[in-house]
Amino acid sequence: MAIKQRTLRWAVTSILAIITFAVLAWLDTKLKSETGYGTLALQSAGTAENVNRILFAWRVQQHTAMAGFSLGFDYLFMPLWGFGLYYGALAARDAFAPKMLFRIFTLLAAVPLAGAIFDAIENTLEFSMLMGQPSDHIASLAVTASTVKSLCFFVGLALWVLGLLGLLRRKKEA
């Protein structure tokens, strides 16, 4: 794939990810301000008791549908942030990786894509607790998936920033 085409994909996925994130942040802020808990609270709930506390607050305030919509809308965000960071990592590889490390940077570029998959696993587990009976086991798995997702996201974000620096350096040299 040509670098210009990949840079365009990087820009489009990154911009759409930022817009989608803004919508998710607005939804989560609204949900949290009206019920005391946003969907982000599920990421660290860890136990069935904590999940039940969050779900009870949503049900009492009749915001379960909003929480479900937010979790569902996150599925749109996942491939956008995953591919946005992936293309940024490829830009970092192209700008800074010496031939010896080229393959390692290529493998590292896949980390955000793995993170998006863990994000999907996390949301699936959270949906299952929202629709059924929460358990300590499922809540613990959701926290683990969330932790792995976050690690992958921050690795990808660091590479994305490095890719942006490489792009700026390339434009300055041109």
Secondary structure as GFF3:
##gff-version 3
##sequence-region A 1 174
A	DSSP	alpha_helix	3	35	.	.	.	ID=ss1
A	DSSP	three_ten_helix	39	44	.	.	.	ID=ss2
A	DSSP	alpha_helix	48	60	.	.	.	ID=ss3
A	DSSP	alpha_helix	64	96	.	.	.	ID=ss4
A	DSSP	three_ten_helix	99	101	.	.	.	ID=ss5
A	DSSP	alpha_helix	102	109	.	.	.	ID=ss6
A	DSSP	alpha_helix	111	131	.	.	.	ID=ss7
A	DSSP	alpha_helix	136	173	.	.	.	ID=ss8
###
